[in-house]
């Protein structure tokens, strides 16, 4: 039925209570006639609200119930035949009013406004609905609502009829609280989010203060009170988020989860999920929750990330217990959260607890392999992948083949398997997905490159290197040279093969593509330039990178800068750069100490990097014959790690520089006991043995050949091998010596200040 809002508001302003008319009718009607009379009563009231007429006395209001029903029918029929939805809404409104009239015998001013406001809201007249809702004096009704709810609960507990009747019926309370909720939604629709949140908060304040122990189960099963509370609890945090009040949103989420609202399991799960997502991605840092109800030994999250992880774990537990339905996004968000925290083992534990009905065995093995690989347990990950890729499972599962190839490609002893997995992936794809095919070619190139380093014959090594470059170039072409990772590794492979001009081309292209945002790109470009002996250009590149890089990320840049300064003979400047770098590392280590779990891997890297810096400084001081300073650096290194092959090698270099060759040889052997493949110690041991003349030439040669097997690009090993051949003074030895010297010269001329990789 169409309503004239101005007339309705005017009438509502004059009419404070319709109870008199309804009460007179209740005294004159009994049994079944009572329900029809109430309905006609409300029908006339709504007609008056919509027409703007004044209410007349009860005996004049309904001269003939039959004629009134006929009149109402004709009016609604003529207003709109197509308004089926409106008829249903009117029916709902009438039934709600009937409930209130049955319980209290009256429909007061606020309740009438609540019904009219809902009617306007359902029609989509949000502004009109809001105008009606704002006329309700909620502050005056709140005390009555609280008293009525409290008495209702007390009556249910004691099951006694001796209590005085509550001031308001449960249906009237439900009607008014729903009006507050709809007012909040109206304000939300108009973009007035903060006012909407404040209005919605009133509902929860009323329920929480009047029912401190929570809303009982089946509390007024024939009314909409529980539904209204559920919607308000879910809506309030969303409104605070829309109002950009992040602190209030977090408090609302915690309030929703900690207070007893008698919510169903699915609603609680939705709130927990939305809260965890908000904590994870909001960007703000909330104060830790104050869980007074927790035991002292219970876990209390210290930050947003821990609280989000806890909530997601609770949700997974509920899924396992079949309390809620499985939602794959829960595992996705938890994976991200635990990845950020660096706790991949915890993620693996959560995945392992998932029931078979929730996740397929193939997907489970794949996710676990990803977790263990990220945690550094590559062998465990590889074993899981081999099980996944067996004939009984899915031998053509491309994501598993690619991950297996990646893991193997990082380990020289497994590089051959990496090549095998990459080729299997290419066969399985068979040209169906160009993106995955480019990735497979890329991983094939990495595995071939790693395999070439362990090749015994030069022909085999060169063949593998050529295949590696070809595979990497194929991957880059398939992505139209637009993938910076592919370009970086293509540049790196060319640089290691001493194809410096080509390497420089790809490095510049990659750096331009990423707008200088990748620290590794700057470092690679500087190292390539240093290999071309363009030290000034390389230092300019490093300075440009330092200008665009935050203080915490400047460590490797400063180290490269110091080595460039040493190459140019600026030793004093290099020492100052190293000192600056150590100061940055000291501050950084203190900052990592504030959150040990979150920055566990960062702390490990910082300590390892500091160890290398002390070793670099020791080399500088040894070259300057400043023995005490060198010893101080070595003692600093020992305090960080007592088990270091590099420090033992440096100790030997220090003894050798002082002419203490036997002590030096012992230190080199100590380094080889720690790491038998430590190339610098192998070369240094060979040099000292040749100088002392204690061992045969074959022993010296074996040390140098072992060094070259580890590092074919070690020019010092080639040079000393040439000297060994030269000492033979035979024709064949002279040729071999000449070849060794030529290789040493070429490698020295193209040697970067730091290894490319």
Secondary structure, 3 states (H helix, E strand, C coil): CCCCHHHHHHHHHHCCECHHHHHHHHHHCCCHHHHHHHHHHHHHHHHHHHHCCCCCCHHHHCCCHHHHHHHHHHHHHHHCCCCHHHHHHHHHHHHHHHHHHHHHCCCEHHHHHHHHHHHHHHHCCHHHHHHHHCCCCHHHHHHHHHHHHHHHHHHHHHCCCCCCCCCCCHHHHHHHHHHHHHHHHHHHHCCCHHHHHHHHHHHHHHHHHHCCCCCCCCCCCCCCHHHHHHHHHHHHHHHHHHCCCHHHHHHHHHHHHHCCCCCCHHHHHHHHHHHHHHHHHCCCCCCCCCCCCCCCCCCCCCCHHHHHHHHHHHHHHHHHCCCCCCCHHHHHHHHHHHHHHCCHHHHHHHHHCCCCCCCCHHHHHHHHHHHHHHCCCHHHHHHHHHHHCCCCCCCCCHHHHHHHHHHHHCCHHHHHHHHHHHHHHHHHHCCCCHHHHHHHHHHHHHHHHHHHHCCCCHHHHHHHHHHHHHHHHHHHHHCCCCCHHHHHHHHHHHHHCCCHHHHHHHHHHHHHHCCCCCHHHHHHHHHHHHHCCCHHHHHHHHHHHHHCCCHHHCHHHHHHHHHHHHHCCCHHHHHHHHHHHHHHHHHHHHHHCCCCCCCHHHHHHHHHHHHHHHHHHHHHHHHCCCHHHHHHHHHHHHHHCCCCHHHHHHHHHHHHHCCCHHHHHHHHHHHHHHCCCCHHHHHHHHHHHHHHCCCCHHHHHHHHHHHHHHCCCCHHHHHHHHHHHHCCCCHHHHHHHHHHHHHHHHHHHCCCCCCCC
